[in-house]
Amino acid sequence: MVDIELAREVLAAQPFSRLLGARIADVTDEYVVLELDVDDRLRQQFGLIHGGVLAYLADNSLTYAAALGLGADLLTNGFTIDYISAARDGAALRATARLVHSGRRKATSRCEIEIIDDDGNATLCAVAQGTALSTAREA
């Protein structure tokens, strides 16, 4: 199983995640929470949070959730994302991902991405589902 210390260590080893300032907020045996503070560098031309930022959160959180079943040696296999509402006003983005199913080599997970306002209220802005594959060598 992946615990919060290992999850944070893996995230810290990702230069792109460090660039964005992403952080692991919580890890349990059921879910993983990845957060990112909102600033204007994350916006597109209409002032909305860029869809690529939401896709980053989906990609990473889904794979962390898959690690709950497969362990830390894995890679994203693929994911789909649906944008539910515009992410405009908020202090942070929060992706909560849950493991749906895990076999020996492949796991499926699902996540919800919310934008959190200054008062702590959450608005759902995207949902995603994906798979990850274990890269661990079998003995």
VMD Tcl script that builds the backbone (N, CA, C; Angstrom):
set m [mol new atoms 417]
animate dup $m
set s [atomselect $m all]
$s set {name element resname resid chain x y z} {
  {N N MET 1 A 0.831 -1.187 0.000}
  {CA C MET 1 A 0.000 0.000 0.000}
  {C C MET 1 A 0.877 1.253 0.000}
  {N N VAL 2 A 0.337 2.299 -0.560}
  {CA C VAL 2 A 1.021 3.586 -0.595}
  {C C VAL 2 A 0.511 4.424 0.572}
  {N N ASP 3 A 1.422 4.931 1.387}
  {CA C ASP 3 A 1.014 5.808 2.487}
  {C C ASP 3 A 1.318 7.256 2.103}
  {N N ILE 4 A 0.943 8.179 2.959}
  {CA C ILE 4 A 1.072 9.597 2.624}
  {C C ILE 4 A 2.533 10.022 2.476}
  {N N GLU 5 A 3.428 9.454 3.257}
  {CA C GLU 5 A 4.839 9.819 3.146}
  {C C GLU 5 A 5.405 9.402 1.792}
  {N N LEU 6 A 5.119 8.168 1.372}
  {CA C LEU 6 A 5.597 7.698 0.074}
  {C C LEU 6 A 4.955 8.506 -1.050}
  {N N ALA 7 A 3.669 8.778 -0.941}
  {CA C ALA 7 A 2.982 9.561 -1.970}
  {C C ALA 7 A 3.614 10.943 -2.118}
  {N N ARG 8 A 3.933 11.574 -1.012}
  {CA C ARG 8 A 4.555 12.902 -1.055}
  {C C ARG 8 A 5.973 12.827 -1.630}
  {N N GLU 9 A 6.686 11.756 -1.307}
  {CA C GLU 9 A 8.033 11.558 -1.843}
  {C C GLU 9 A 7.996 11.396 -3.365}
  {N N VAL 10 A 7.051 10.616 -3.849}
  {CA C VAL 10 A 6.912 10.413 -5.293}
  {C C VAL 10 A 6.528 11.726 -5.977}
  {N N LEU 11 A 5.599 12.467 -5.396}
  {CA C LEU 11 A 5.187 13.745 -5.979}
  {C C LEU 11 A 6.361 14.725 -6.026}
  {N N ALA 12 A 7.152 14.767 -4.967}
  {CA C ALA 12 A 8.304 15.670 -4.913}
  {C C ALA 12 A 9.348 15.339 -5.980}
  {N N ALA 13 A 9.363 14.098 -6.447}
  {CA C ALA 13 A 10.313 13.677 -7.477}
  {C C ALA 13 A 9.849 14.051 -8.885}
  {N N GLN 14 A 8.651 14.626 -9.013}
  {CA C GLN 14 A 8.099 15.003 -10.313}
  {C C GLN 14 A 8.320 16.504 -10.547}
  {N N PRO 15 A 9.256 16.886 -11.423}
  {CA C PRO 15 A 9.517 18.307 -11.645}
  {C C PRO 15 A 8.270 19.110 -12.036}
  {N N PHE 16 A 7.406 18.548 -12.874}
  {CA C PHE 16 A 6.219 19.290 -13.291}
  {C C PHE 16 A 5.275 19.534 -12.116}
  {N N SER 17 A 5.119 18.557 -11.253}
  {CA C SER 17 A 4.277 18.725 -10.066}
  {C C SER 17 A 4.855 19.793 -9.144}
  {N N ARG 18 A 6.175 19.810 -9.004}
  {CA C ARG 18 A 6.819 20.858 -8.194}
  {C C ARG 18 A 6.599 22.222 -8.824}
  {N N LEU 19 A 6.691 22.317 -10.148}
  {CA C LEU 19 A 6.473 23.579 -10.853}
  {C C LEU 19 A 5.079 24.130 -10.563}
  {N N LEU 20 A 4.084 23.250 -10.562}
  {CA C LEU 20 A 2.711 23.670 -10.298}
  {C C LEU 20 A 2.439 23.913 -8.817}
  {N N GLY 21 A 3.264 23.353 -7.956}
  {CA C GLY 21 A 3.041 23.488 -6.516}
  {C C GLY 21 A 1.991 22.524 -5.991}
  {N N ALA 22 A 1.823 21.396 -6.663}
  {CA C ALA 22 A 0.839 20.388 -6.245}
  {C C ALA 22 A 1.266 19.761 -4.924}
  {N N ARG 23 A 0.274 19.299 -4.175}
  {CA C ARG 23 A 0.566 18.653 -2.891}
  {C C ARG 23 A -0.422 17.514 -2.649}
  {N N ILE 24 A 0.067 16.492 -1.967}
  {CA C ILE 24 A -0.783 15.401 -1.506}
  {C C ILE 24 A -1.369 15.848 -0.174}
  {N N ALA 25 A -2.689 15.968 -0.115}
  {CA C ALA 25 A -3.352 16.427 1.108}
  {C C ALA 25 A -3.773 15.276 2.008}
  {N N ASP 26 A -4.079 14.115 1.410}
  {CA C ASP 26 A -4.540 12.988 2.216}
  {C C ASP 26 A -4.386 11.699 1.425}
  {N N VAL 27 A -4.083 10.634 2.125}
  {CA C VAL 27 A -4.048 9.278 1.568}
  {C C VAL 27 A -4.640 8.360 2.618}
  {N N THR 28 A -5.645 7.578 2.205}
  {CA C THR 28 A -6.192 6.536 3.068}
  {C C THR 28 A -6.155 5.242 2.277}
  {N N ASP 29 A -6.682 4.176 2.834}
  {CA C ASP 29 A -6.738 2.935 2.059}
  {C C ASP 29 A -7.874 2.960 1.040}
  {N N GLU 30 A -8.668 4.040 1.005}
  {CA C GLU 30 A -9.788 4.157 0.071}
  {C C GLU 30 A -9.625 5.256 -0.965}
  {N N TYR 31 A -8.897 6.322 -0.641}
  {CA C TYR 31 A -8.809 7.449 -1.571}
  {C C TYR 31 A -7.515 8.242 -1.377}
  {N N VAL 32 A -7.259 9.098 -2.379}
  {CA C VAL 32 A -6.112 9.999 -2.381}
  {C C VAL 32 A -6.623 11.390 -2.739}
  {N N VAL 33 A -6.092 12.413 -2.059}
  {CA C VAL 33 A -6.475 13.789 -2.349}
  {C C VAL 33 A -5.237 14.567 -2.776}
  {N N LEU 34 A -5.314 15.149 -3.973}
  {CA C LEU 34 A -4.247 15.971 -4.534}
  {C C LEU 34 A -4.784 17.393 -4.650}
  {N N GLU 35 A -4.006 18.378 -4.197}
  {CA C GLU 35 A -4.454 19.774 -4.224}
  {C C GLU 35 A -3.444 20.672 -4.928}
  {N N LEU 36 A -3.977 21.798 -5.393}
  {CA C LEU 36 A -3.169 22.762 -6.126}
  {C C LEU 36 A -3.763 24.143 -5.892}
  {N N ASP 37 A -2.935 25.094 -5.444}
  {CA C ASP 37 A -3.416 26.462 -5.261}
  {C C ASP 37 A -3.650 27.113 -6.614}
  {N N VAL 38 A -4.693 27.933 -6.694}
  {CA C VAL 38 A -5.043 28.624 -7.932}
  {C C VAL 38 A -4.291 29.948 -7.997}
  {N N ASP 39 A -3.686 30.211 -9.142}
  {CA C ASP 39 A -3.156 31.544 -9.422}
  {C C ASP 39 A -3.366 31.831 -10.903}
  {N N ASP 40 A -3.152 33.073 -11.288}
  {CA C ASP 40 A -3.488 33.493 -12.647}
  {C C ASP 40 A -2.681 32.790 -13.737}
  {N N ARG 41 A -1.552 32.209 -13.407}
  {CA C ARG 41 A -0.766 31.488 -14.409}
  {C C ARG 41 A -1.460 30.220 -14.883}
  {N N LEU 42 A -2.481 29.769 -14.149}
  {CA C LEU 42 A -3.200 28.541 -14.494}
  {C C LEU 42 A -4.429 28.806 -15.356}
  {N N ARG 43 A -4.660 30.055 -15.717}
  {CA C ARG 43 A -5.885 30.434 -16.436}
  {C C ARG 43 A -5.659 30.489 -17.946}
  {N N GLN 44 A -6.763 30.316 -18.670}
  {CA C GLN 44 A -6.738 30.520 -20.116}
  {C C GLN 44 A -7.260 31.928 -20.420}
  {N N GLN 45 A -7.470 32.234 -21.692}
  {CA C GLN 45 A -7.767 33.600 -22.115}
  {C C GLN 45 A -9.088 34.164 -21.593}
  {N N PHE 46 A -10.032 33.317 -21.161}
  {CA C PHE 46 A -11.313 33.789 -20.644}
  {C C PHE 46 A -11.342 33.851 -19.113}
  {N N GLY 47 A -10.202 33.602 -18.478}
  {CA C GLY 47 A -10.116 33.678 -17.031}
  {C C GLY 47 A -10.455 32.389 -16.309}
  {N N LEU 48 A -10.752 31.332 -17.056}
  {CA C LEU 48 A -11.068 30.033 -16.462}
  {C C LEU 48 A -9.778 29.251 -16.220}
  {N N ILE 49 A -9.821 28.342 -15.253}
  {CA C ILE 49 A -8.673 27.447 -15.056}
  {C C ILE 49 A -8.537 26.604 -16.325}
  {N N HIS 50 A -7.341 26.546 -16.860}
  {CA C HIS 50 A -7.093 25.815 -18.106}
  {C C HIS 50 A -7.447 24.337 -17.942}
  {N N GLY 51 A -8.077 23.767 -18.951}
  {CA C GLY 51 A -8.436 22.353 -18.920}
  {C C GLY 51 A -7.240 21.440 -18.740}
  {N N GLY 52 A -6.074 21.864 -19.201}
  {CA C GLY 52 A -4.869 21.063 -19.015}
  {C C GLY 52 A -4.475 20.937 -17.553}
  {N N VAL 53 A -4.775 21.938 -16.762}
  {CA C VAL 53 A -4.492 21.879 -15.329}
  {C C VAL 53 A -5.406 20.842 -14.681}
  {N N LEU 54 A -6.686 20.856 -15.076}
  {CA C LEU 54 A -7.627 19.859 -14.545}
  {C C LEU 54 A -7.230 18.456 -15.006}
  {N N ALA 55 A -6.769 18.343 -16.242}
  {CA C ALA 55 A -6.319 17.040 -16.749}
  {C C ALA 55 A -5.084 16.556 -15.984}
  {N N TYR 56 A -4.173 17.457 -15.643}
  {CA C TYR 56 A -3.016 17.085 -14.821}
  {C C TYR 56 A -3.491 16.490 -13.493}
  {N N LEU 57 A -4.435 17.187 -12.834}
  {CA C LEU 57 A -4.944 16.698 -11.553}
  {C C LEU 57 A -5.605 15.331 -11.711}
  {N N ALA 58 A -6.350 15.146 -12.790}
  {CA C ALA 58 A -6.983 13.847 -13.035}
  {C C ALA 58 A -5.920 12.772 -13.229}
  {N N ASP 59 A -4.974 13.016 -14.107}
  {CA C ASP 59 A -3.920 12.043 -14.412}
  {C C ASP 59 A -3.197 11.603 -13.143}
  {N N ASN 60 A -2.709 12.559 -12.377}
  {CA C ASN 60 A -1.928 12.201 -11.195}
  {C C ASN 60 A -2.787 11.561 -10.107}
  {N N SER 61 A -3.950 12.130 -9.816}
  {CA C SER 61 A -4.758 11.570 -8.721}
  {C C SER 61 A -5.264 10.170 -9.062}
  {N N LEU 62 A -5.642 9.945 -10.321}
  {CA C LEU 62 A -6.097 8.611 -10.723}
  {C C LEU 62 A -4.986 7.572 -10.551}
  {N N THR 63 A -3.775 7.946 -10.896}
  {CA C THR 63 A -2.662 7.015 -10.791}
  {C C THR 63 A -2.290 6.775 -9.330}
  {N N TYR 64 A -2.361 7.812 -8.493}
  {CA C TYR 64 A -2.133 7.606 -7.059}
  {C C TYR 64 A -3.186 6.665 -6.474}
  {N N ALA 65 A -4.443 6.814 -6.894}
  {CA C ALA 65 A -5.488 5.905 -6.400}
  {C C ALA 65 A -5.216 4.481 -6.871}
  {N N ALA 66 A -4.766 4.320 -8.105}
  {CA C ALA 66 A -4.424 2.988 -8.613}
  {C C ALA 66 A -3.299 2.370 -7.788}
  {N N ALA 67 A -2.388 3.200 -7.291}
  {CA C ALA 67 A -1.279 2.707 -6.467}
  {C C ALA 67 A -1.765 2.096 -5.165}
  {N N LEU 68 A -2.961 2.468 -4.727}
  {CA C LEU 68 A -3.515 1.848 -3.519}
  {C C LEU 68 A -3.695 0.346 -3.714}
  {N N GLY 69 A -3.903 -0.070 -4.962}
  {CA C GLY 69 A -4.063 -1.487 -5.249}
  {C C GLY 69 A -2.836 -2.149 -5.836}
  {N N LEU 70 A -2.049 -1.387 -6.605}
  {CA C LEU 70 A -0.918 -1.970 -7.330}
  {C C LEU 70 A 0.441 -1.700 -6.709}
  {N N GLY 71 A 0.531 -0.746 -5.814}
  {CA C GLY 71 A 1.818 -0.318 -5.295}
  {C C GLY 71 A 2.347 0.849 -6.112}
  {N N ALA 72 A 3.499 1.357 -5.719}
  {CA C ALA 72 A 4.014 2.611 -6.275}
  {C C ALA 72 A 4.646 2.490 -7.658}
  {N N ASP 73 A 4.971 1.291 -8.106}
  {CA C ASP 73 A 5.621 1.120 -9.408}
  {C C ASP 73 A 4.577 0.961 -10.495}
  {N N LEU 74 A 4.094 2.079 -11.027}
  {CA C LEU 74 A 3.059 2.032 -12.050}
  {C C LEU 74 A 3.086 3.287 -12.888}
  {N N LEU 75 A 2.398 3.231 -14.009}
  {CA C LEU 75 A 2.264 4.357 -14.927}
  {C C LEU 75 A 0.810 4.468 -15.370}
  {N N THR 76 A 0.391 5.696 -15.667}
  {CA C THR 76 A -0.943 5.909 -16.222}
  {C C THR 76 A -1.043 5.175 -17.553}
  {N N ASN 77 A -2.127 4.451 -17.749}
  {CA C ASN 77 A -2.389 3.764 -19.003}
  {C C ASN 77 A -3.286 4.625 -19.888}
  {N N GLY 78 A -4.219 5.325 -19.289}
  {CA C GLY 78 A -5.115 6.206 -20.029}
  {C C GLY 78 A -6.204 6.728 -19.108}
  {N N PHE 79 A -6.841 7.819 -19.516}
  {CA C PHE 79 A -7.961 8.338 -18.738}
  {C C PHE 79 A -8.862 9.179 -19.626}
  {N N THR 80 A -10.088 9.341 -19.170}
  {CA C THR 80 A -11.034 10.249 -19.811}
  {C C THR 80 A -11.464 11.264 -18.766}
  {N N ILE 81 A -11.764 12.460 -19.235}
  {CA C ILE 81 A -12.192 13.518 -18.329}
  {C C ILE 81 A -13.396 14.227 -18.928}
  {N N ASP 82 A -14.342 14.554 -18.080}
  {CA C ASP 82 A -15.503 15.345 -18.468}
  {C C ASP 82 A -15.495 16.609 -17.626}
  {N N TYR 83 A -15.533 17.749 -18.309}
  {CA C TYR 83 A -15.586 19.036 -17.629}
  {C C TYR 83 A -17.046 19.345 -17.319}
  {N N ILE 84 A -17.360 19.508 -16.044}
  {CA C ILE 84 A -18.736 19.665 -15.571}
  {C C ILE 84 A -19.149 21.129 -15.522}
  {N N SER 85 A -18.310 21.960 -14.935}
  {CA C SER 85 A -18.601 23.394 -14.859}
  {C C SER 85 A -17.286 24.159 -14.908}
  {N N ALA 86 A -17.375 25.407 -15.328}
  {CA C ALA 86 A -16.178 26.234 -15.446}
  {C C ALA 86 A -15.538 26.438 -14.070}
  {N N ALA 87 A -14.244 26.274 -14.023}
  {CA C ALA 87 A -13.491 26.523 -12.793}
  {C C ALA 87 A -12.920 27.930 -12.904}
  {N N ARG 88 A -13.542 28.870 -12.221}
  {CA C ARG 88 A -13.127 30.263 -12.336}
  {C C ARG 88 A -12.643 30.827 -11.014}
  {N N ASP 89 A -13.554 30.982 -10.076}
  {CA C ASP 89 A -13.245 31.640 -8.816}
  {C C ASP 89 A -12.958 30.608 -7.733}
  {N N GLY 90 A -11.783 30.685 -7.179}
  {CA C GLY 90 A -11.431 29.764 -6.113}
  {C C GLY 90 A -10.004 29.950 -5.670}
  {N N ALA 91 A -9.740 29.430 -4.510}
  {CA C ALA 91 A -8.408 29.524 -3.926}
  {C C ALA 91 A -7.571 28.292 -4.241}
  {N N ALA 92 A -8.250 27.138 -4.441}
  {CA C ALA 92 A -7.521 25.885 -4.666}
  {C C ALA 92 A -8.367 24.932 -5.495}
  {N N LEU 93 A -7.688 23.974 -6.096}
  {CA C LEU 93 A -8.329 22.847 -6.774}
  {C C LEU 93 A -8.037 21.605 -5.955}
  {N N ARG 94 A -9.034 20.714 -5.865}
  {CA C ARG 94 A -8.870 19.479 -5.097}
  {C C ARG 94 A -9.379 18.315 -5.940}
  {N N ALA 95 A -8.507 17.322 -6.143}
  {CA C ALA 95 A -8.877 16.098 -6.853}
  {C C ALA 95 A -8.899 14.956 -5.847}
  {N N THR 96 A -10.058 14.321 -5.721}
  {CA C THR 96 A -10.207 13.174 -4.828}
  {C C THR 96 A -10.430 11.948 -5.693}
  {N N ALA 97 A -9.505 11.006 -5.622}
  {CA C ALA 97 A -9.560 9.807 -6.467}
  {C C ALA 97 A -9.705 8.559 -5.613}
  {N N ARG 98 A -10.522 7.643 -6.110}
  {CA C ARG 98 A -10.781 6.378 -5.423}
  {C C ARG 98 A -10.460 5.210 -6.347}
  {N N LEU 99 A -9.904 4.175 -5.776}
  {CA C LEU 99 A -9.653 2.941 -6.501}
  {C C LEU 99 A -10.987 2.236 -6.730}
  {N N VAL 100 A -11.266 1.886 -7.974}
  {CA C VAL 100 A -12.499 1.171 -8.322}
  {C C VAL 100 A -12.252 -0.338 -8.358}
  {N N HIS 101 A -11.149 -0.732 -8.996}
  {CA C HIS 101 A -10.822 -2.155 -9.126}
  {C C HIS 101 A -9.323 -2.302 -9.361}
  {N N SER 102 A -8.753 -3.337 -8.783}
  {CA C SER 102 A -7.350 -3.628 -9.019}
  {C C SER 102 A -7.168 -5.109 -9.250}
  {N N GLY 103 A -6.470 -5.424 -10.350}
  {CA C GLY 103 A -6.030 -6.784 -10.603}
  {C C GLY 103 A -4.558 -6.878 -10.245}
  {N N ARG 104 A -3.873 -7.837 -10.833}
  {CA C ARG 104 A -2.440 -7.984 -10.542}
  {C C ARG 104 A -1.595 -6.940 -11.266}
  {N N ARG 105 A -2.002 -6.542 -12.477}
  {CA C ARG 105 A -1.180 -5.639 -13.298}
  {C C ARG 105 A -1.881 -4.340 -13.679}
  {N N LYS 106 A -3.209 -4.287 -13.553}
  {CA C LYS 106 A -3.965 -3.124 -14.020}
  {C C LYS 106 A -5.002 -2.725 -12.981}
  {N N ALA 107 A -5.150 -1.408 -12.797}
  {CA C ALA 107 A -6.140 -0.891 -11.848}
  {C C ALA 107 A -6.946 0.219 -12.506}
  {N N THR 108 A -8.199 0.331 -12.083}
  {CA C THR 108 A -9.100 1.379 -12.556}
  {C C THR 108 A -9.455 2.270 -11.375}
  {N N SER 109 A -9.457 3.568 -11.617}
  {CA C SER 109 A -9.816 4.514 -10.567}
  {C C SER 109 A -10.674 5.638 -11.147}
  {N N ARG 110 A -11.308 6.367 -10.251}
  {CA C ARG 110 A -12.232 7.433 -10.616}
  {C C ARG 110 A -11.942 8.646 -9.732}
  {N N CYS 111 A -12.095 9.861 -10.272}
  {CA C CYS 111 A -11.867 11.040 -9.442}
  {C C CYS 111 A -12.877 12.138 -9.722}
  {N N GLU 112 A -13.021 12.993 -8.725}
  {CA C GLU 112 A -13.800 14.221 -8.839}
  {C C GLU 112 A -12.854 15.372 -8.553}
  {N N ILE 113 A -12.943 16.410 -9.385}
  {CA C ILE 113 A -12.117 17.593 -9.197}
  {C C ILE 113 A -13.038 18.752 -8.845}
  {N N GLU 114 A -12.694 19.417 -7.749}
  {CA C GLU 114 A -13.502 20.532 -7.266}
  {C C GLU 114 A -12.643 21.786 -7.165}
  {N N ILE 115 A -13.292 22.927 -7.331}
  {CA C ILE 115 A -12.636 24.192 -7.040}
  {C C ILE 115 A -13.166 24.657 -5.693}
  {N N ILE 116 A -12.265 25.064 -4.819}
  {CA C ILE 116 A -12.603 25.439 -3.453}
  {C C ILE 116 A -12.498 26.960 -3.330}
  {N N ASP 117 A -13.574 27.609 -2.881}
  {CA C ASP 117 A -13.529 29.063 -2.743}
  {C C ASP 117 A -12.877 29.465 -1.423}
  {N N ASP 118 A -12.750 30.760 -1.211}
  {CA C ASP 118 A -12.067 31.275 -0.022}
  {C C ASP 118 A -12.757 30.889 1.279}
  {N N ASP 119 A -14.056 30.562 1.214}
  {CA C ASP 119 A -14.804 30.153 2.406}
  {C C ASP 119 A -14.804 28.645 2.617}
  {N N GLY 120 A -14.127 27.904 1.737}
  {CA C GLY 120 A -14.059 26.455 1.864}
  {C C GLY 120 A -15.167 25.706 1.152}
  {N N ASN 121 A -16.027 26.417 0.415}
  {CA C ASN 121 A -17.103 25.769 -0.332}
  {C C ASN 121 A -16.543 25.144 -1.602}
  {N N ALA 122 A -16.999 23.941 -1.918}
  {CA C ALA 122 A -16.496 23.200 -3.071}
  {C C ALA 122 A -17.536 23.162 -4.185}
  {N N THR 123 A -17.073 23.341 -5.428}
  {CA C THR 123 A -17.919 23.214 -6.610}
  {C C THR 123 A -17.274 22.196 -7.542}
  {N N LEU 124 A -18.033 21.167 -7.899}
  {CA C LEU 124 A -17.532 20.146 -8.812}
  {C C LEU 124 A -17.286 20.759 -10.184}
  {N N CYS 125 A -16.088 20.556 -10.726}
  {CA C CYS 125 A -15.794 21.105 -12.050}
  {C C CYS 125 A -15.396 20.041 -13.068}
  {N N ALA 126 A -15.009 18.849 -12.633}
  {CA C ALA 126 A -14.648 17.793 -13.582}
  {C C ALA 126 A -14.705 16.434 -12.896}
  {N N VAL 127 A -14.941 15.408 -13.707}
  {CA C VAL 127 A -14.857 14.025 -13.250}
  {C C VAL 127 A -13.998 13.268 -14.257}
  {N N ALA 128 A -13.307 12.251 -13.777}
  {CA C ALA 128 A -12.435 11.483 -14.665}
  {C C ALA 128 A -12.384 10.033 -14.215}
  {N N GLN 129 A -12.064 9.170 -15.160}
  {CA C GLN 129 A -11.853 7.746 -14.874}
  {C C GLN 129 A -10.643 7.305 -15.689}
  {N N GLY 130 A -9.832 6.436 -15.103}
  {CA C GLY 130 A -8.662 5.991 -15.828}
  {C C GLY 130 A -8.119 4.678 -15.334}
  {N N THR 131 A -7.083 4.233 -16.027}
  {CA C THR 131 A -6.408 2.987 -15.668}
  {C C THR 131 A -4.913 3.234 -15.546}
  {N N ALA 132 A -4.278 2.390 -14.757}
  {CA C ALA 132 A -2.821 2.426 -14.612}
  {C C ALA 132 A -2.313 0.985 -14.675}
  {N N LEU 133 A -1.088 0.852 -15.134}
  {CA C LEU 133 A -0.464 -0.459 -15.258}
  {C C LEU 133 A 0.744 -0.549 -14.339}
  {N N SER 134 A 0.887 -1.675 -13.701}
  {CA C SER 134 A 2.042 -1.916 -12.854}
  {C C SER 134 A 3.290 -2.066 -13.714}
  {N N THR 135 A 4.382 -1.478 -13.269}
  {CA C THR 135 A 5.667 -1.635 -13.934}
  {C C THR 135 A 6.598 -2.534 -13.119}
  {N N ALA 136 A 6.086 -3.069 -12.010}
  {CA C ALA 136 A 6.891 -3.947 -11.163}
  {C C ALA 136 A 7.186 -5.233 -11.904}
  {N N ARG 137 A 8.375 -5.708 -11.752}
  {CA C ARG 137 A 8.793 -6.977 -12.385}
  {C C ARG 137 A 8.270 -8.133 -11.547}
  {N N GLU 138 A 7.653 -9.089 -12.221}
  {CA C GLU 138 A 7.189 -10.286 -11.493}
  {C C GLU 138 A 8.358 -11.221 -11.249}
  {N N ALA 139 A 8.356 -11.832 -10.114}
  {CA C ALA 139 A 9.453 -12.751 -9.750}
  {C C ALA 139 A 9.338 -14.058 -10.473}
}
mol reanalyze $m
mol bondsrecalc $m
mol representation Tube
mol addrep $m
